[in-house]
């Protein structure tokens, strides 16, 4: 998925944005599930919690890449508009 952000045209495909929205919604559901895990079985679910945290980091990286690309895309659009 990160490779999709390396696009010299400067615009994310709509499918990438949609997929990130799906991932964000999925992580919200996971977060609600994790909050409802009884402490007595929390040790059993630690691999799932680690997986969830890794997905949160992945989403954060994707968001940061999207914001960085958005600034570059705006600069390219303004330069093309000025010429």
MOGI-V888127 format. One record per residue. N is the residue number from 0. RES is the residue in one small letter. SS is DSSP state (H for helix, E for strand, L for the rest). Layout:
# MOGI-V888127
((N,RES,SS) (N,RES,SS))
This chain:
# MOGI-V888127
((0,x,L) (1,x,H) (2,x,H) (3,x,H) (4,x,H) (5,x,L) (6,x,L) (7,x,L) (8,x,L) (9,x,L) (10,x,L) (11,x,L) (12,x,L) (13,x,H) (14,x,H) (15,x,H) (16,x,H) (17,x,H) (18,x,H) (19,x,H) (20,x,H) (21,x,H) (22,x,H) (23,x,H) (24,x,H) (25,x,H) (26,x,H) (27,x,H) (28,x,H) (29,x,H) (30,x,H) (31,x,H) (32,x,H) (33,x,H) (34,x,H) (35,x,L) (36,x,L) (37,x,L) (38,x,H) (39,x,H) (40,x,H) (41,x,L) (42,x,L) (43,x,L) (44,x,L) (45,x,H) (46,x,H) (47,x,H) (48,x,H) (49,x,H) (50,x,H) (51,x,H) (52,x,H) (53,x,H) (54,x,H) (55,x,H) (56,x,H) (57,x,H) (58,x,H) (59,x,H) (60,x,H) (61,x,H) (62,x,H) (63,x,H) (64,x,H) (65,x,H) (66,x,H) (67,x,H) (68,x,H) (69,x,H) (70,x,H) (71,x,H) (72,x,H) (73,x,H) (74,x,H) (75,x,H) (76,x,H) (77,x,H) (78,x,H) (79,x,H) (80,x,H) (81,x,H) (82,x,L))
